[in-house]
Amino acid sequence: MERRALLGVLVAMTLSVPLMTKFCLPGRLSVLVGALALVVSSCTSDNAVELSLSISSAAKALRADGDRSEATVTFVPVEEPERSYTLIFFPDRETKPSELVALGLEQTVVDDVFDTLGYVEIGTRPSLVVWRKEGEMSFTGVWNREAVLPETLVHVATGESRVKLLEQDGDVKIVSIQ
């Protein structure tokens, strides 16, 4: 639980700085907004952070265990697992909105993701987005430190999803989502 809270704090700090800069909040107000973001993020669970932590743990375990070369991470949304959700893994290269549409995402979802997360330059660096109907979204760029993603992956699901990791020559790669 402490690790989840710490990661939530780091994500909130990363996301609050561009917002404060964008809206030019005065000094004390920006500190207050940043502190509020820290408190809220450390008290709540976030779908993207939860999945990121699971991938990171599995990747570290694969590197440490010379006998295994693959692992599967199970993801179930933090709240209302029966509701539909979309996982979008962006690789370490530029990803255009048209690529997500070609992978089967609805244009309205793609527009929502790029419009909402444009301030963090989504699609230009490794990141993970969990999008749910009604435009609920969670985001993290932390997962990529432990696992390499060779290509953009999109997965629409309800309930449980499985992310498959494969260790090859010291690198752990995300190879599929089911």
C-alpha positions as a Python dict, from the first residue, in 0.01 Angstrom:
ca = {
    (1, 'M'): (0, 0, 0),
    (2, 'E'): (286, 242, 80),
    (3, 'R'): (442, 184, -264),
    (4, 'R'): (107, 252, -435),
    (5, 'A'): (67, 577, -240),
    (6, 'L'): (421, 687, -328),
    (7, 'L'): (367, 615, -697),
    (8, 'G'): (38, 806, -682),
    (9, 'V'): (220, 1104, -532),
    (10, 'L'): (485, 1094, -807),
    (11, 'V'): (223, 1075, -1082),
    (12, 'A'): (25, 1362, -927),
    (13, 'M'): (338, 1576, -903),
    (14, 'T'): (428, 1501, -1265),
    (15, 'L'): (80, 1589, -1390),
    (16, 'S'): (17, 1891, -1164),
    (17, 'V'): (324, 2089, -1276),
    (18, 'P'): (212, 2124, -1642),
    (19, 'L'): (-138, 2217, -1525),
    (20, 'M'): (-6, 2486, -1291),
    (21, 'T'): (220, 2621, -1564),
    (22, 'K'): (-59, 2612, -1824),
    (23, 'F'): (-302, 2803, -1605),
    (24, 'C'): (-34, 3029, -1451),
    (25, 'L'): (-155, 2988, -1096),
    (26, 'P'): (0, 3236, -848),
    (27, 'G'): (275, 3097, -621),
    (28, 'R'): (76, 3008, -309),
    (29, 'L'): (-225, 2887, -506),
    (30, 'S'): (-7, 2657, -717),
    (31, 'V'): (142, 2508, -399),
    (32, 'L'): (-210, 2454, -263),
    (33, 'V'): (-325, 2288, -587),
    (34, 'G'): (-13, 2066, -591),
    (35, 'A'): (-64, 1965, -227),
    (36, 'L'): (-431, 1885, -292),
    (37, 'A'): (-335, 1668, -591),
    (38, 'L'): (-85, 1482, -373),
    (39, 'V'): (-340, 1412, -100),
    (40, 'V'): (-608, 1298, -343),
    (41, 'S'): (-374, 1072, -540),
    (42, 'S'): (-228, 909, -231),
    (43, 'C'): (-573, 825, -94),
    (44, 'T'): (-719, 673, -408),
    (45, 'S'): (-637, 380, -631),
    (46, 'D'): (-583, 443, -998),
    (47, 'N'): (-627, 185, -1272),
    (48, 'A'): (-317, 285, -1469),
    (49, 'V'): (-99, 303, -1158),
    (50, 'E'): (-221, -37, -1037),
    (51, 'L'): (-143, -198, -1373),
    (52, 'S'): (191, -18, -1393),
    (53, 'L'): (293, -150, -1050),
    (54, 'S'): (193, -505, -1145),
    (55, 'I'): (392, -492, -1471),
    (56, 'S'): (693, -348, -1291),
    (57, 'S'): (686, -621, -1023),
    (58, 'A'): (650, -899, -1279),
    (59, 'A'): (934, -760, -1494),
    (60, 'K'): (1168, -739, -1194),
    (61, 'A'): (1076, -1095, -1093),
    (62, 'L'): (1148, -1222, -1445),
    (63, 'R'): (1492, -1059, -1445),
    (64, 'A'): (1571, -1205, -1104),
    (65, 'D'): (1450, -1558, -1183),
    (66, 'G'): (1676, -1719, -1441),
    (67, 'D'): (1443, -2020, -1479),
    (68, 'R'): (1140, -1836, -1616),
    (69, 'S'): (1121, -1640, -1938),
    (70, 'E'): (757, -1532, -1934),
    (71, 'A'): (496, -1401, -1693),
    (72, 'T'): (137, -1290, -1707),
    (73, 'V'): (-1, -989, -1521),
    (74, 'T'): (-373, -995, -1446),
    (75, 'F'): (-556, -662, -1447),
    (76, 'V'): (-904, -595, -1312),
    (77, 'P'): (-1025, -233, -1285),
    (78, 'V'): (-1014, -88, -934),
    (79, 'E'): (-1386, -1, -938),
    (80, 'E'): (-1677, -149, -1130),
    (81, 'P'): (-1488, -430, -1308),
    (82, 'E'): (-1803, -519, -1502),
    (83, 'R'): (-1783, -187, -1693),
    (84, 'S'): (-1603, -177, -2028),
    (85, 'Y'): (-1254, -27, -2041),
    (86, 'T'): (-976, 24, -2294),
    (87, 'L'): (-603, -25, -2232),
    (88, 'I'): (-371, 171, -2458),
    (89, 'F'): (5, 111, -2437),
    (90, 'F'): (212, 371, -2622),
    (91, 'P'): (569, 265, -2720),
    (92, 'D'): (886, 475, -2712),
    (93, 'R'): (816, 646, -3044),
    (94, 'E'): (560, 888, -3181),
    (95, 'T'): (213, 741, -3217),
    (96, 'K'): (-39, 921, -3436),
    (97, 'P'): (-414, 915, -3363),
    (98, 'S'): (-472, 743, -3698),
    (99, 'E'): (-264, 446, -3576),
    (100, 'L'): (-505, 393, -3285),
    (101, 'V'): (-803, 410, -3519),
    (102, 'A'): (-633, 153, -3745),
    (103, 'L'): (-596, -71, -3438),
    (104, 'G'): (-974, -62, -3392),
    (105, 'L'): (-1038, 224, -3150),
    (106, 'E'): (-1336, 447, -3214),
    (107, 'Q'): (-1244, 795, -3334),
    (108, 'T'): (-1431, 953, -3040),
    (109, 'V'): (-1216, 757, -2791),
    (110, 'V'): (-896, 853, -2974),
    (111, 'D'): (-1002, 1219, -2979),
    (112, 'D'): (-1086, 1207, -2608),
    (113, 'V'): (-747, 1058, -2518),
    (114, 'F'): (-541, 1300, -2729),
    (115, 'D'): (-750, 1605, -2631),
    (116, 'T'): (-749, 1526, -2259),
    (117, 'L'): (-383, 1424, -2234),
    (118, 'G'): (-239, 1659, -2494),
    (119, 'Y'): (-66, 1865, -2225),
    (120, 'V'): (161, 1567, -2144),
    (121, 'E'): (225, 1512, -2514),
    (122, 'I'): (55, 1173, -2521),
    (123, 'G'): (168, 958, -2809),
    (124, 'T'): (523, 1094, -2807),
    (125, 'R'): (672, 875, -2530),
    (126, 'P'): (603, 547, -2353),
    (127, 'S'): (283, 567, -2153),
    (128, 'L'): (-24, 375, -2048),
    (129, 'V'): (-383, 497, -2062),
    (130, 'V'): (-684, 324, -1910),
    (131, 'W'): (-996, 478, -2069),
    (132, 'R'): (-1350, 400, -1957),
    (133, 'K'): (-1685, 495, -2101),
    (134, 'E'): (-1813, 838, -1999),
    (135, 'G'): (-1461, 968, -2058),
    (136, 'E'): (-1305, 851, -1731),
    (137, 'M'): (-935, 815, -1781),
    (138, 'S'): (-625, 728, -1585),
    (139, 'F'): (-273, 769, -1715),
    (140, 'T'): (87, 686, -1626),
    (141, 'G'): (420, 703, -1802),
    (142, 'V'): (597, 500, -1533),
    (143, 'W'): (543, 141, -1652),
    (144, 'N'): (798, 167, -1932),
    (145, 'R'): (1097, 173, -1698),
    (146, 'E'): (1068, -199, -1635),
    (147, 'A'): (920, -339, -1955),
    (148, 'V'): (983, -254, -2320),
    (149, 'L'): (692, -218, -2558),
    (150, 'P'): (789, -285, -2921),
    (151, 'E'): (459, -162, -3068),
    (152, 'T'): (138, 19, -2978),
    (153, 'L'): (-110, -215, -2809),
    (154, 'V'): (-482, -156, -2768),
    (155, 'H'): (-719, -383, -2578),
    (156, 'V'): (-1091, -330, -2514),
    (157, 'A'): (-1234, -548, -2238),
    (158, 'T'): (-1477, -603, -1956),
    (159, 'G'): (-1363, -774, -1637),
    (160, 'E'): (-1018, -931, -1635),
    (161, 'S'): (-733, -874, -1881),
    (162, 'R'): (-398, -1050, -1901),
    (163, 'V'): (-78, -876, -2006),
    (164, 'K'): (191, -1120, -2121),
    (165, 'L'): (557, -1037, -2054),
    (166, 'L'): (853, -1213, -2215),
    (167, 'E'): (1218, -1189, -2104),
    (168, 'Q'): (1477, -1210, -2382),
    (169, 'D'): (1846, -1121, -2348),
    (170, 'G'): (1788, -918, -2032),
    (171, 'D'): (1499, -715, -2172),
    (172, 'V'): (1142, -773, -2057),
    (173, 'K'): (890, -701, -2331),
    (174, 'I'): (513, -665, -2324),
    (175, 'V'): (412, -900, -2606),
    (176, 'S'): (32, -923, -2585),
    (177, 'I'): (-287, -837, -2399),
    (178, 'Q'): (-583, -1076, -2380),
}
